[in-house]
C-alpha cells in the first residue's frame, strides 16, 4: 500500500469517528438522534431544514424592493432630464 492509499484510508477512519462524535454531541444536546452526515451536518441545536417566511415578512421584503427600484428609476429619470 502506498502512502496516498494509507492517507485516504486514515481520512475515512477519521471521518467516521468525527461523525460518531457529532452524533453523540447532538444526542447530548437533545437534538436529533438521526445519523449526521459529515457533509450535511445540522446546527448545534439540532435545528435544520427549510425555513419559512410569514406573509407579513414577505410583504415587507416586496415593499422594500419596490421602494429601492422606484428610487433607482427616479434617479435615472432625473439624470436624463438634466442632460
PDB file of N, CA, C and O in Angstrom:
ATOM      1  N   UNK A   1       0.860  -1.174   0.000  1.00  0.00           N
ATOM      2  CA  UNK A   1       0.000   0.000   0.000  1.00  0.00           C
ATOM      3  C   UNK A   1       0.905   1.235   0.000  1.00  0.00           C
ATOM      4  O   UNK A   1       1.819   1.354   0.816  1.00  0.00           O
ATOM      5  N   UNK A   2       0.631   2.142  -0.925  1.00  0.00           N
ATOM      6  CA  UNK A   2       1.461   3.347  -0.958  1.00  0.00           C
ATOM      7  C   UNK A   2       0.948   4.382   0.038  1.00  0.00           C
ATOM      8  O   UNK A   2      -0.096   4.194   0.663  1.00  0.00           O
ATOM      9  N   UNK A   3       1.666   5.436   0.170  1.00  0.00           N
ATOM     10  CA  UNK A   3       1.347   6.432   1.202  1.00  0.00           C
ATOM     11  C   UNK A   3       0.025   7.145   0.942  1.00  0.00           C
ATOM     12  O   UNK A   3      -0.682   7.493   1.888  1.00  0.00           O
ATOM     13  N   UNK A   4      -0.322   7.370  -0.338  1.00  0.00           N
ATOM     14  CA  UNK A   4      -1.579   8.056  -0.660  1.00  0.00           C
ATOM     15  C   UNK A   4      -2.768   7.196  -0.233  1.00  0.00           C
ATOM     16  O   UNK A   4      -3.729   7.707   0.342  1.00  0.00           O
ATOM     17  N   UNK A   5      -2.706   5.897  -0.513  1.00  0.00           N
ATOM     18  CA  UNK A   5      -3.790   4.999  -0.105  1.00  0.00           C
ATOM     19  C   UNK A   5      -3.900   4.939   1.415  1.00  0.00           C
ATOM     20  O   UNK A   5      -5.003   4.896   1.959  1.00  0.00           O
ATOM     21  N   UNK A   6      -2.765   4.935   2.093  1.00  0.00           N
ATOM     22  CA  UNK A   6      -2.774   4.910   3.552  1.00  0.00           C
ATOM     23  C   UNK A   6      -3.413   6.176   4.114  1.00  0.00           C
ATOM     24  O   UNK A   6      -4.183   6.119   5.072  1.00  0.00           O
ATOM     25  N   UNK A   7      -3.090   7.313   3.515  1.00  0.00           N
ATOM     26  CA  UNK A   7      -3.680   8.578   3.975  1.00  0.00           C
ATOM     27  C   UNK A   7      -5.181   8.609   3.727  1.00  0.00           C
ATOM     28  O   UNK A   7      -5.942   9.097   4.562  1.00  0.00           O
ATOM     29  N   UNK A   8      -5.607   8.087   2.578  1.00  0.00           N
ATOM     30  CA  UNK A   8      -7.044   8.066   2.276  1.00  0.00           C
ATOM     31  C   UNK A   8      -7.799   7.169   3.255  1.00  0.00           C
ATOM     32  O   UNK A   8      -8.877   7.531   3.727  1.00  0.00           O
ATOM     33  N   UNK A   9      -7.240   6.014   3.554  1.00  0.00           N
ATOM     34  CA  UNK A   9      -7.926   5.124   4.496  1.00  0.00           C
ATOM     35  C   UNK A   9      -7.969   5.750   5.896  1.00  0.00           C
ATOM     36  O   UNK A   9      -8.948   5.583   6.623  1.00  0.00           O
ATOM     37  N   UNK A  10      -6.920   6.457   6.264  1.00  0.00           N
ATOM     38  CA  UNK A  10      -6.904   7.154   7.558  1.00  0.00           C
ATOM     39  C   UNK A  10      -7.947   8.274   7.575  1.00  0.00           C
ATOM     40  O   UNK A  10      -8.596   8.508   8.595  1.00  0.00           O
ATOM     41  N   UNK A  11      -8.102   8.963   6.446  1.00  0.00           N
ATOM     42  CA  UNK A  11      -9.100  10.030   6.348  1.00  0.00           C
ATOM     43  C   UNK A  11     -10.511   9.465   6.533  1.00  0.00           C
ATOM     44  O   UNK A  11     -11.324  10.041   7.256  1.00  0.00           O
ATOM     45  N   UNK A  12     -10.795   8.341   5.882  1.00  0.00           N
ATOM     46  CA  UNK A  12     -12.109   7.707   6.016  1.00  0.00           C
ATOM     47  C   UNK A  12     -12.362   7.322   7.468  1.00  0.00           C
ATOM     48  O   UNK A  12     -13.452   7.535   7.997  1.00  0.00           O
ATOM     49  N   UNK A  13     -11.340   6.753   8.105  1.00  0.00           N
ATOM     50  CA  UNK A  13     -11.467   6.350   9.507  1.00  0.00           C
ATOM     51  C   UNK A  13     -11.765   7.560  10.396  1.00  0.00           C
ATOM     52  O   UNK A  13     -12.628   7.493  11.271  1.00  0.00           O
ATOM     53  N   UNK A  14     -11.050   8.662  10.170  1.00  0.00           N
ATOM     54  CA  UNK A  14     -11.260   9.868  10.968  1.00  0.00           C
ATOM     55  C   UNK A  14     -12.634  10.483  10.711  1.00  0.00           C
ATOM     56  O   UNK A  14     -13.268  10.992  11.636  1.00  0.00           O
ATOM     57  N   UNK A  15     -13.101  10.440   9.449  1.00  0.00           N
ATOM     58  CA  UNK A  15     -14.435  10.963   9.140  1.00  0.00           C
ATOM     59  C   UNK A  15     -15.508  10.172   9.896  1.00  0.00           C
ATOM     60  O   UNK A  15     -16.471  10.748  10.402  1.00  0.00           O
ATOM     61  N   UNK A  16     -15.336   8.859   9.966  1.00  0.00           N
ATOM     62  CA  UNK A  16     -16.297   8.020  10.709  1.00  0.00           C
ATOM     63  C   UNK A  16     -16.295   8.381  12.192  1.00  0.00           C
ATOM     64  O   UNK A  16     -17.347   8.468  12.825  1.00  0.00           O
ATOM     65  N   UNK A  17     -15.103   8.587  12.732  1.00  0.00           N
ATOM     66  CA  UNK A  17     -15.003   8.953  14.140  1.00  0.00           C
ATOM     67  C   UNK A  17     -15.637  10.325  14.389  1.00  0.00           C
ATOM     68  O   UNK A  17     -16.316  10.528  15.395  1.00  0.00           O
ATOM     69  N   UNK A  18     -15.411  11.251  13.479  1.00  0.00           N
ATOM     70  CA  UNK A  18     -15.989  12.586  13.611  1.00  0.00           C
ATOM     71  C   UNK A  18     -17.510  12.525  13.580  1.00  0.00           C
ATOM     72  O   UNK A  18     -18.183  13.200  14.360  1.00  0.00           O
ATOM     73  N   UNK A  19     -18.045  11.715  12.677  1.00  0.00           N
ATOM     74  CA  UNK A  19     -19.496  11.562  12.588  1.00  0.00           C
ATOM     75  C   UNK A  19     -20.051  10.988  13.886  1.00  0.00           C
ATOM     76  O   UNK A  19     -21.093  11.430  14.371  1.00  0.00           O
ATOM     77  N   UNK A  20     -19.354  10.005  14.445  1.00  0.00           N
ATOM     78  CA  UNK A  20     -19.807   9.406  15.703  1.00  0.00           C
ATOM     79  C   UNK A  20     -19.797  10.432  16.832  1.00  0.00           C
ATOM     80  O   UNK A  20     -20.718  10.462  17.648  1.00  0.00           O
ATOM     81  N   UNK A  21     -18.776  11.262  16.886  1.00  0.00           N
ATOM     82  CA  UNK A  21     -18.686  12.292  17.921  1.00  0.00           C
ATOM     83  C   UNK A  21     -19.797  13.326  17.737  1.00  0.00           C
ATOM     84  O   UNK A  21     -20.422  13.741  18.713  1.00  0.00           O
ATOM     85  N   UNK A  22     -20.048  13.745  16.494  1.00  0.00           N
ATOM     86  CA  UNK A  22     -21.123  14.714  16.234  1.00  0.00           C
ATOM     87  C   UNK A  22     -22.473  14.148  16.639  1.00  0.00           C
ATOM     88  O   UNK A  22     -23.300  14.857  17.213  1.00  0.00           O
ATOM     89  N   UNK A  23     -22.700  12.869  16.343  1.00  0.00           N
ATOM     90  CA  UNK A  23     -23.963  12.238  16.747  1.00  0.00           C
ATOM     91  C   UNK A  23     -24.099  12.193  18.258  1.00  0.00           C
ATOM     92  O   UNK A  23     -25.183  12.418  18.795  1.00  0.00           O
ATOM     93  N   UNK A  24     -23.004  11.905  18.944  1.00  0.00           N
ATOM     94  CA  UNK A  24     -23.038  11.862  20.400  1.00  0.00           C
ATOM     95  C   UNK A  24     -23.330  13.241  20.980  1.00  0.00           C
ATOM     96  O   UNK A  24     -24.107  13.365  21.927  1.00  0.00           O
ATOM     97  N   UNK A  25     -22.719  14.264  20.424  1.00  0.00           N
ATOM     98  CA  UNK A  25     -22.957  15.637  20.888  1.00  0.00           C
ATOM     99  C   UNK A  25     -24.404  16.034  20.639  1.00  0.00           C
ATOM    100  O   UNK A  25     -25.044  16.634  21.503  1.00  0.00           O
ATOM    101  N   UNK A  26     -24.924  15.699  19.452  1.00  0.00           N
ATOM    102  CA  UNK A  26     -26.312  16.029  19.131  1.00  0.00           C
ATOM    103  C   UNK A  26     -27.260  15.330  20.106  1.00  0.00           C
ATOM    104  O   UNK A  26     -28.246  15.921  20.546  1.00  0.00           O
ATOM    105  N   UNK A  27     -26.967  14.092  20.438  1.00  0.00           N
ATOM    106  CA  UNK A  27     -27.815  13.361  21.378  1.00  0.00           C
ATOM    107  C   UNK A  27     -27.761  13.999  22.765  1.00  0.00           C
ATOM    108  O   UNK A  27     -28.785  14.094  23.441  1.00  0.00           O
ATOM    109  N   UNK A  28     -26.583  14.433  23.189  1.00  0.00           N
ATOM    110  CA  UNK A  28     -26.447  15.072  24.497  1.00  0.00           C
ATOM    111  C   UNK A  28     -27.168  16.415  24.548  1.00  0.00           C
ATOM    112  O   UNK A  28     -27.691  16.800  25.593  1.00  0.00           O
ATOM    113  N   UNK A  29     -27.197  17.123  23.431  1.00  0.00           N
ATOM    114  CA  UNK A  29     -27.864  18.420  23.371  1.00  0.00           C
ATOM    115  C   UNK A  29     -29.367  18.293  23.161  1.00  0.00           C
ATOM    116  O   UNK A  29     -30.068  19.301  23.068  1.00  0.00           O
ATOM    117  N   UNK A  30     -29.857  17.087  23.087  1.00  0.00           N
ATOM    118  CA  UNK A  30     -31.294  16.889  22.902  1.00  0.00           C
ATOM    119  C   UNK A  30     -31.710  17.053  21.465  1.00  0.00           C
ATOM    120  O   UNK A  30     -32.897  17.192  21.170  1.00  0.00           O
ATOM    121  N   UNK A  31     -30.753  17.040  20.573  1.00  0.00           N
ATOM    122  CA  UNK A  31     -31.048  17.193  19.150  1.00  0.00           C
ATOM    123  C   UNK A  31     -31.512  15.896  18.554  1.00  0.00           C
ATOM    124  O   UNK A  31     -31.842  14.943  19.260  1.00  0.00           O
ATOM    125  N   UNK A  32     -31.531  15.876  17.268  1.00  0.00           N
ATOM    126  CA  UNK A  32     -31.950  14.700  16.530  1.00  0.00           C
ATOM    127  C   UNK A  32     -30.986  13.555  16.794  1.00  0.00           C
ATOM    128  O   UNK A  32     -29.773  13.749  16.878  1.00  0.00           O
ATOM    129  N   UNK A  33     -31.547  12.357  16.923  1.00  0.00           N
ATOM    130  CA  UNK A  33     -30.691  11.189  17.112  1.00  0.00           C
ATOM    131  C   UNK A  33     -30.393  10.517  15.787  1.00  0.00           C
ATOM    132  O   UNK A  33     -29.718   9.488  15.755  1.00  0.00           O
ATOM    133  N   UNK A  34     -30.892  11.090  14.677  1.00  0.00           N
ATOM    134  CA  UNK A  34     -30.603  10.549  13.354  1.00  0.00           C
ATOM    135  C   UNK A  34     -29.135  10.740  13.053  1.00  0.00           C
ATOM    136  O   UNK A  34     -28.487  11.645  13.580  1.00  0.00           O
ATOM    137  N   UNK A  35     -28.625   9.887  12.207  1.00  0.00           N
ATOM    138  CA  UNK A  35     -27.205   9.962  11.845  1.00  0.00           C
ATOM    139  C   UNK A  35     -26.907  11.288  11.174  1.00  0.00           C
ATOM    140  O   UNK A  35     -27.681  11.766  10.345  1.00  0.00           O
ATOM    141  N   UNK A  36     -25.794  11.870  11.533  1.00  0.00           N
ATOM    142  CA  UNK A  36     -25.365  13.139  10.949  1.00  0.00           C
ATOM    143  C   UNK A  36     -24.363  12.827   9.862  1.00  0.00           C
ATOM    144  O   UNK A  36     -23.324  12.218  10.118  1.00  0.00           O
ATOM    145  N   UNK A  37     -24.671  13.242   8.659  1.00  0.00           N
ATOM    146  CA  UNK A  37     -23.736  13.060   7.552  1.00  0.00           C
ATOM    147  C   UNK A  37     -22.614  14.066   7.698  1.00  0.00           C
ATOM    148  O   UNK A  37     -22.882  15.214   8.050  1.00  0.00           O
ATOM    149  N   UNK A  38     -21.366  13.689   7.443  1.00  0.00           N
ATOM    150  CA  UNK A  38     -20.258  14.633   7.609  1.00  0.00           C
ATOM    151  C   UNK A  38     -20.386  15.869   6.720  1.00  0.00           C
ATOM    152  O   UNK A  38     -19.918  16.948   7.082  1.00  0.00           O
ATOM    153  N   UNK A  39     -21.012  15.712   5.572  1.00  0.00           N
ATOM    154  CA  UNK A  39     -21.134  16.848   4.655  1.00  0.00           C
ATOM    155  C   UNK A  39     -22.400  17.654   4.873  1.00  0.00           C
ATOM    156  O   UNK A  39     -22.504  18.783   4.393  1.00  0.00           O
ATOM    157  N   UNK A  40     -23.372  17.089   5.596  1.00  0.00           N
ATOM    158  CA  UNK A  40     -24.653  17.765   5.779  1.00  0.00           C
ATOM    159  C   UNK A  40     -25.008  17.863   7.251  1.00  0.00           C
ATOM    160  O   UNK A  40     -26.100  17.469   7.661  1.00  0.00           O
ATOM    161  N   UNK A  41     -24.106  18.377   8.027  1.00  0.00           N
ATOM    162  CA  UNK A  41     -24.335  18.489   9.464  1.00  0.00           C
ATOM    163  C   UNK A  41     -25.344  19.592   9.757  1.00  0.00           C
ATOM    164  O   UNK A  41     -25.413  20.592   9.041  1.00  0.00           O
ATOM    165  N   UNK A  42     -26.119  19.403  10.806  1.00  0.00           N
ATOM    166  CA  UNK A  42     -27.090  20.415  11.209  1.00  0.00           C
ATOM    167  C   UNK A  42     -26.439  21.372  12.188  1.00  0.00           C
ATOM    168  O   UNK A  42     -25.284  21.195  12.575  1.00  0.00           O
ATOM    169  N   UNK A  43     -27.181  22.372  12.578  1.00  0.00           N
ATOM    170  CA  UNK A  43     -26.665  23.331  13.539  1.00  0.00           C
ATOM    171  C   UNK A  43     -26.538  22.665  14.905  1.00  0.00           C
ATOM    172  O   UNK A  43     -27.102  21.591  15.117  1.00  0.00           O
ATOM    173  N   UNK A  44     -25.811  23.280  15.831  1.00  0.00           N
ATOM    174  CA  UNK A  44     -25.579  22.657  17.136  1.00  0.00           C
ATOM    175  C   UNK A  44     -26.844  22.316  17.916  1.00  0.00           C
ATOM    176  O   UNK A  44     -26.845  21.362  18.693  1.00  0.00           O
ATOM    177  N   UNK A  45     -27.922  23.079  17.725  1.00  0.00           N
ATOM    178  CA  UNK A  45     -29.143  22.798  18.476  1.00  0.00           C
ATOM    179  C   UNK A  45     -30.020  21.756  17.797  1.00  0.00           C
ATOM    180  O   UNK A  45     -31.121  21.478  18.271  1.00  0.00           O
ATOM    181  N   UNK A  46     -29.556  21.176  16.702  1.00  0.00           N
ATOM    182  CA  UNK A  46     -30.300  20.134  16.023  1.00  0.00           C
ATOM    183  C   UNK A  46     -31.331  20.653  15.046  1.00  0.00           C
ATOM    184  O   UNK A  46     -31.959  19.862  14.342  1.00  0.00           O
ATOM    185  N   UNK A  47     -31.523  21.965  14.982  1.00  0.00           N
ATOM    186  CA  UNK A  47     -32.495  22.522  14.061  1.00  0.00           C
ATOM    187  C   UNK A  47     -31.937  22.469  12.650  1.00  0.00           C
ATOM    188  O   UNK A  47     -30.757  22.744  12.434  1.00  0.00           O
ATOM    189  N   UNK A  48     -32.750  22.131  11.728  1.00  0.00           N
ATOM    190  CA  UNK A  48     -32.308  22.080  10.347  1.00  0.00           C
ATOM    191  C   UNK A  48     -33.521  22.104   9.441  1.00  0.00           C
ATOM    192  O   UNK A  48     -34.657  22.124   9.916  1.00  0.00           O
ATOM    193  N   UNK A  49     -33.295  22.102   8.200  1.00  0.00           N
ATOM    194  CA  UNK A  49     -34.393  22.061   7.258  1.00  0.00           C
ATOM    195  C   UNK A  49     -34.697  23.424   6.688  1.00  0.00           C
ATOM    196  O   UNK A  49     -33.971  24.395   6.905  1.00  0.00           O
ATOM    197  N   UNK A  50     -35.788  23.470   5.952  1.00  0.00           N
ATOM    198  CA  UNK A  50     -36.166  24.682   5.240  1.00  0.00           C
ATOM    199  C   UNK A  50     -36.836  25.674   6.183  1.00  0.00           C
ATOM    200  O   UNK A  50     -37.686  25.312   6.997  1.00  0.00           O
ATOM    201  N   UNK A  51     -36.432  26.930   6.051  1.00  0.00           N
ATOM    202  CA  UNK A  51     -37.052  27.969   6.879  1.00  0.00           C
ATOM    203  C   UNK A  51     -38.237  28.542   6.120  1.00  0.00           C
ATOM    204  O   UNK A  51     -38.243  28.564   4.889  1.00  0.00           O
ATOM    205  N   UNK A  52     -39.234  29.002   6.852  1.00  0.00           N
ATOM    206  CA  UNK A  52     -40.411  29.595   6.218  1.00  0.00           C
ATOM    207  C   UNK A  52     -40.471  31.073   6.566  1.00  0.00           C
ATOM    208  O   UNK A  52     -39.902  31.518   7.563  1.00  0.00           O
ATOM    209  N   UNK A  53     -41.161  31.812   5.736  1.00  0.00           N
ATOM    210  CA  UNK A  53     -41.288  33.251   5.911  1.00  0.00           C
ATOM    211  C   UNK A  53     -42.774  33.581   6.026  1.00  0.00           C
ATOM    212  O   UNK A  53     -43.588  33.079   5.252  1.00  0.00           O
ATOM    213  N   UNK A  54     -43.117  34.411   6.977  1.00  0.00           N
ATOM    214  CA  UNK A  54     -44.522  34.770   7.151  1.00  0.00           C
ATOM    215  C   UNK A  54     -44.962  35.677   6.006  1.00  0.00           C
ATOM    216  O   UNK A  54     -44.137  36.267   5.308  1.00  0.00           O
ATOM    217  N   UNK A  55     -46.268  35.774   5.829  1.00  0.00           N
ATOM    218  CA  UNK A  55     -46.819  36.627   4.783  1.00  0.00           C
ATOM    219  C   UNK A  55     -46.433  38.082   5.033  1.00  0.00           C
ATOM    220  O   UNK A  55     -46.148  38.824   4.093  1.00  0.00           O
ATOM    221  N   UNK A  56     -46.425  38.485   6.293  1.00  0.00           N
ATOM    222  CA  UNK A  56     -46.051  39.856   6.643  1.00  0.00           C
ATOM    223  C   UNK A  56     -44.578  40.127   6.308  1.00  0.00           C
ATOM    224  O   UNK A  56     -44.243  41.186   5.777  1.00  0.00           O
ATOM    225  N   UNK A  57     -43.720  39.181   6.615  1.00  0.00           N
ATOM    226  CA  UNK A  57     -42.301  39.344   6.302  1.00  0.00           C
ATOM    227  C   UNK A  57     -42.069  39.427   4.810  1.00  0.00           C
ATOM    228  O   UNK A  57     -41.283  40.249   4.340  1.00  0.00           O
ATOM    229  N   UNK A  58     -42.758  38.573   4.064  1.00  0.00           N
ATOM    230  CA  UNK A  58     -42.641  38.608   2.594  1.00  0.00           C
ATOM    231  C   UNK A  58     -43.131  39.934   2.042  1.00  0.00           C
ATOM    232  O   UNK A  58     -42.514  40.498   1.138  1.00  0.00           O
ATOM    233  N   UNK A  59     -44.242  40.438   2.580  1.00  0.00           N
ATOM    234  CA  UNK A  59     -44.784  41.725   2.130  1.00  0.00           C
ATOM    235  C   UNK A  59     -43.788  42.851   2.415  1.00  0.00           C
ATOM    236  O   UNK A  59     -43.634  43.758   1.597  1.00  0.00           O
ATOM    237  N   UNK A  60     -43.114  42.803   3.561  1.00  0.00           N
ATOM    238  CA  UNK A  60     -42.110  43.820   3.886  1.00  0.00           C
ATOM    239  C   UNK A  60     -40.955  43.791   2.899  1.00  0.00           C
ATOM    240  O   UNK A  60     -40.476  44.840   2.467  1.00  0.00           O
ATOM    241  N   UNK A  61     -40.506  42.593   2.541  1.00  0.00           N
ATOM    242  CA  UNK A  61     -39.405  42.465   1.580  1.00  0.00           C
ATOM    243  C   UNK A  61     -39.821  43.007   0.223  1.00  0.00           C
ATOM    244  O   UNK A  61     -39.054  43.726  -0.418  1.00  0.00           O
ATOM    245  N   UNK A  62     -41.029  42.670  -0.223  1.00  0.00           N
ATOM    246  CA  UNK A  62     -41.524  43.156  -1.518  1.00  0.00           C
ATOM    247  C   UNK A  62     -41.637  44.674  -1.506  1.00  0.00           C
ATOM    248  O   UNK A  62     -41.246  45.338  -2.466  1.00  0.00           O
ATOM    249  N   UNK A  63     -42.174  45.224  -0.418  1.00  0.00           N
ATOM    250  CA  UNK A  63     -42.327  46.676  -0.310  1.00  0.00           C
ATOM    251  C   UNK A  63     -40.965  47.374  -0.376  1.00  0.00           C
ATOM    252  O   UNK A  63     -40.821  48.390  -1.056  1.00  0.00           O
ATOM    253  N   UNK A  64     -39.979  46.836   0.322  1.00  0.00           N
ATOM    254  CA  UNK A  64     -38.637  47.433   0.322  1.00  0.00           C
ATOM    255  C   UNK A  64     -37.993  47.347  -1.054  1.00  0.00           C
ATOM    256  O   UNK A  64     -37.333  48.291  -1.490  1.00  0.00           O
ATOM    257  N   UNK A  65     -38.178  46.219  -1.744  1.00  0.00           N
ATOM    258  CA  UNK A  65     -37.606  46.062  -3.084  1.00  0.00           C
ATOM    259  C   UNK A  65     -38.235  47.057  -4.057  1.00  0.00           C
ATOM    260  O   UNK A  65     -37.540  47.670  -4.867  1.00  0.00           O
ATOM    261  N   UNK A  66     -39.542  47.210  -3.970  1.00  0.00           N
ATOM    262  CA  UNK A  66     -40.223  48.171  -4.857  1.00  0.00           C
ATOM    263  C   UNK A  66     -39.744  49.594  -4.576  1.00  0.00           C
ATOM    264  O   UNK A  66     -39.577  50.390  -5.501  1.00  0.00           O
ATOM    265  N   UNK A  67     -39.525  49.911  -3.306  1.00  0.00           N
ATOM    266  CA  UNK A  67     -39.042  51.250  -2.953  1.00  0.00           C
ATOM    267  C   UNK A  67     -37.631  51.472  -3.498  1.00  0.00           C
ATOM    268  O   UNK A  67     -37.322  52.556  -3.995  1.00  0.00           O
ATOM    269  N   UNK A  68     -36.773  50.450  -3.408  1.00  0.00           N
ATOM    270  CA  UNK A  68     -35.411  50.574  -3.949  1.00  0.00           C
ATOM    271  C   UNK A  68     -35.444  50.811  -5.451  1.00  0.00           C
ATOM    272  O   UNK A  68     -34.752  51.690  -5.965  1.00  0.00           O
ATOM    273  N   UNK A  69     -36.259  50.016  -6.154  1.00  0.00           N
ATOM    274  CA  UNK A  69     -36.321  50.181  -7.610  1.00  0.00           C
ATOM    275  C   UNK A  69     -36.950  51.519  -7.997  1.00  0.00           C
ATOM    276  O   UNK A  69     -36.540  52.121  -8.989  1.00  0.00           O
ATOM    277  N   UNK A  70     -37.927  51.991  -7.241  1.00  0.00           N
ATOM    278  CA  UNK A  70     -38.523  53.294  -7.528  1.00  0.00           C
ATOM    279  C   UNK A  70     -37.474  54.388  -7.373  1.00  0.00           C
ATOM    280  O   UNK A  70     -37.436  55.324  -8.171  1.00  0.00           O
ATOM    281  N   UNK A  71     -36.634  54.281  -6.368  1.00  0.00           N
ATOM    282  CA  UNK A  71     -35.572  55.258  -6.148  1.00  0.00           C
ATOM    283  C   UNK A  71     -34.578  55.234  -7.311  1.00  0.00           C
ATOM    284  O   UNK A  71     -34.151  56.285  -7.789  1.00  0.00           O
ATOM    285  N   UNK A  72     -34.211  54.031  -7.763  1.00  0.00           N
ATOM    286  CA  UNK A  72     -33.271  53.909  -8.880  1.00  0.00           C
ATOM    287  C   UNK A  72     -33.873  54.511 -10.141  1.00  0.00           C
ATOM    288  O   UNK A  72     -33.198  55.246 -10.862  1.00  0.00           O
ATOM    289  N   UNK A  73     -35.129  54.206 -10.410  1.00  0.00           N
ATOM    290  CA  UNK A  73     -35.790  54.755 -11.604  1.00  0.00           C
ATOM    291  C   UNK A  73     -35.894  56.276 -11.531  1.00  0.00           C
ATOM    292  O   UNK A  73     -35.716  56.961 -12.538  1.00  0.00           O
ATOM    293  N   UNK A  74     -36.182  56.806 -10.341  1.00  0.00           N
ATOM    294  CA  UNK A  74     -36.288  58.255 -10.166  1.00  0.00           C
ATOM    295  C   UNK A  74     -34.938  58.921 -10.415  1.00  0.00           C
ATOM    296  O   UNK A  74     -34.875  59.983 -11.035  1.00  0.00           O
ATOM    297  N   UNK A  75     -33.865  58.308  -9.938  1.00  0.00           N
ATOM    298  CA  UNK A  75     -32.535  58.868 -10.158  1.00  0.00           C
ATOM    299  C   UNK A  75     -32.160  58.824 -11.636  1.00  0.00           C
ATOM    300  O   UNK A  75     -31.524  59.750 -12.140  1.00  0.00           O
ATOM    301  N   UNK A  76     -32.548  57.757 -12.332  1.00  0.00           N
ATOM    302  CA  UNK A  76     -32.284  57.654 -13.759  1.00  0.00           C
ATOM    303  C   UNK A  76     -33.049  58.746 -14.520  1.00  0.00           C
ATOM    304  O   UNK A  76     -32.488  59.418 -15.385  1.00  0.00           O
ATOM    305  N   UNK A  77     -34.321  58.911 -14.192  1.00  0.00           N
ATOM    306  CA  UNK A  77     -35.160  59.908 -14.866  1.00  0.00           C
ATOM    307  C   UNK A  77     -34.634  61.303 -14.584  1.00  0.00           C
ATOM    308  O   UNK A  77     -34.653  62.161 -15.468  1.00  0.00           O
ATOM    309  N   UNK A  78     -34.172  61.540 -13.389  1.00  0.00           N
ATOM    310  CA  UNK A  78     -33.618  62.826 -13.006  1.00  0.00           C
ATOM    311  C   UNK A  78     -32.345  63.101 -13.804  1.00  0.00           C
ATOM    312  O   UNK A  78     -32.105  64.229 -14.234  1.00  0.00           O
ATOM    313  N   UNK A  79     -31.533  62.063 -13.997  1.00  0.00           N
ATOM    314  CA  UNK A  79     -30.294  62.199 -14.764  1.00  0.00           C
ATOM    315  C   UNK A  79     -30.553  62.515 -16.231  1.00  0.00           C
ATOM    316  O   UNK A  79     -29.800  63.276 -16.838  1.00  0.00           O
ATOM    317  N   UNK A  80     -31.596  61.948 -16.805  1.00  0.00           N
ATOM    318  CA  UNK A  80     -31.935  62.178 -18.222  1.00  0.00           C
ATOM    319  C   UNK A  80     -32.440  63.613 -18.426  1.00  0.00           C
ATOM    320  O   UNK A  80     -32.153  64.233 -19.451  1.00  0.00           O
ATOM    321  N   UNK A  81     -33.180  64.129 -17.466  1.00  0.00           N
ATOM    322  CA  UNK A  81     -33.744  65.483 -17.599  1.00  0.00           C
ATOM    323  C   UNK A  81     -32.659  66.545 -17.501  1.00  0.00           C
ATOM    324  O   UNK A  81     -32.748  67.573 -18.171  1.00  0.00           O
ATOM    325  N   UNK A  82     -31.647  66.320 -16.690  1.00  0.00           N
ATOM    326  CA  UNK A  82     -30.622  67.346 -16.505  1.00  0.00           C
ATOM    327  C   UNK A  82     -29.625  67.390 -17.656  1.00  0.00           C
ATOM    328  O   UNK A  82     -28.877  68.361 -17.767  1.00  0.00           O
ATOM    329  N   UNK A  83     -29.588  66.386 -18.506  1.00  0.00           N
ATOM    330  CA  UNK A  83     -28.634  66.339 -19.603  1.00  0.00           C
ATOM    331  C   UNK A  83     -29.089  67.096 -20.775  1.00  0.00           C
ATOM    332  O   UNK A  83     -28.388  67.150 -21.785  1.00  0.00           O
TER     333      UNK A  83
END
